[in-house]
Amino acid sequence: MRKSAKIIVMDRNSNILILRRSDTHPYWPKHYDFPGGIIEANETSEEGIERELLEETGLEAENISLIYEKKHLLGFHRFVYIARLKTIKPKILISWEHDQAKWMTKSELLKLKMPIGVDIFYKKTIELIKDII
């Protein structure tokens, strides 16, 4: 089963971190996304999302909480986590996978146009932000 996870990172003022995939990213280049990725076989989903967050942003978060888990019939197992930071808009050290990092309010984030053919996992994460944050 292929496991992947995303994390919604919020700062102390409830700004949400969003990344933009670089034009060389193999999937959905120039689309917005949240930190996350594939969970390695030897990792728990929480270990994997902590590793992905550090690799993609340079951030380490405490109090990471699982807010969504879904096993799909096609062999995908997806997780969405949330983390609230104690600081306001900390500096992000983006990886090669991304070319931008932005801190946005919930309303700014929800106003972003959903691209045609968007990653369905990104769409699900937006729905979670809309419904529970």
C-alpha positions in Angstrom: 0.0 0.0 0.0 1.4 3.4 -0.9 1.1 5.9 2.0 1.3 9.7 1.6 0.7 12.6 3.9 0.2 16.4 3.9 0.4 18.8 6.8 -1.4 22.0 7.4 1.0 24.3 9.2 -0.5 27.3 11.1 1.5 30.0 12.8 0.5 31.6 16.1 -1.8 34.0 14.3 -3.5 31.2 12.3 -1.8 32.0 9.0 -1.5 28.9 6.9 1.7 27.9 5.0 1.3 27.1 1.4 4.0 26.1 -1.1 4.2 26.4 -4.8 5.7 23.5 -6.8 8.6 24.4 -9.0 8.4 24.2 -12.8 10.6 21.1 -12.7 8.4 19.2 -10.2 7.3 15.9 -11.8 3.7 16.3 -10.7 1.5 19.4 -11.1 4.3 21.9 -11.7 3.5 25.5 -10.6 0.5 24.3 -8.6 0.1 25.2 -4.9 0.5 22.5 -2.3 1.1 21.8 1.3 4.2 20.2 2.8 4.1 16.5 2.6 4.9 13.5 0.4 5.4 9.7 0.3 5.8 7.9 3.6 8.7 5.5 3.5 8.1 1.8 4.3 10.1 1.9 7.5 8.2 5.0 8.9 5.0 5.7 10.7 2.9 8.3 9.0 3.8 10.8 11.8 7.5 10.1 11.4 7.1 10.6 7.6 5.3 13.9 7.8 7.8 15.2 10.3 10.6 14.3 7.9 8.8 15.8 4.9 8.1 19.0 6.7 11.7 19.4 7.7 13.0 18.5 4.2 10.6 20.8 2.4 10.5 23.8 4.8 13.2 23.5 7.4 10.5 23.6 10.1 10.2 21.3 13.0 6.7 21.3 14.6 5.5 20.1 17.9 2.0 18.8 18.7 1.3 17.4 15.2 -2.3 16.0 15.1 -3.9 13.7 12.6 -7.1 15.2 11.3 -7.9 12.9 8.3 -7.1 9.3 7.3 -8.4 7.4 4.3 -7.6 4.1 2.8 -8.6 4.0 -0.9 -9.5 0.9 -2.8 -6.7 1.6 -5.3 -4.1 1.0 -2.7 -3.5 4.5 -1.5 -3.5 5.4 2.2 -3.6 9.2 2.8 -3.1 11.2 6.0 -3.6 14.9 6.7 -2.0 16.4 9.8 -2.2 19.8 11.4 0.5 21.6 13.4 0.3 25.0 15.2 3.5 26.8 15.6 4.4 29.1 18.6 5.9 31.8 16.3 4.4 34.1 13.7 5.4 33.5 10.0 8.7 31.8 10.6 11.2 31.8 7.7 10.8 28.9 5.3 13.8 27.1 3.7 12.2 25.7 0.6 13.5 22.6 -1.1 14.2 22.0 -4.8 10.6 20.8 -5.1 9.1 24.3 -4.6 9.8 27.8 -5.7 7.6 29.8 -3.3 6.4 29.6 0.2 3.6 31.9 1.5 1.8 32.5 4.7 -1.9 33.1 4.0 -5.0 33.7 6.0 -7.7 31.1 5.7 -9.8 33.5 3.5 -6.9 34.3 1.3 -6.2 30.6 0.8 -9.8 29.7 0.0 -9.9 32.5 -2.6 -7.1 30.8 -4.6 -8.4 29.5 -7.9 -8.5 25.7 -8.0 -6.4 24.7 -11.1 -7.8 22.4 -13.7 -6.6 18.9 -13.1 -5.4 19.7 -9.6 -4.0 16.9 -7.3 -7.1 15.4 -5.6 -5.2 15.2 -2.3 -4.6 19.0 -2.4 -8.3 19.5 -3.1 -9.2 17.3 -0.1 -6.8 19.3 2.2 -8.5 22.6 1.1 -11.9 21.0 1.9 -10.6 20.1 5.4 -9.4 23.7 5.9 -12.8 25.0 4.8 -14.7 22.6 7.0 -12.8 22.3 10.2 -10.3 25.1 10.6 
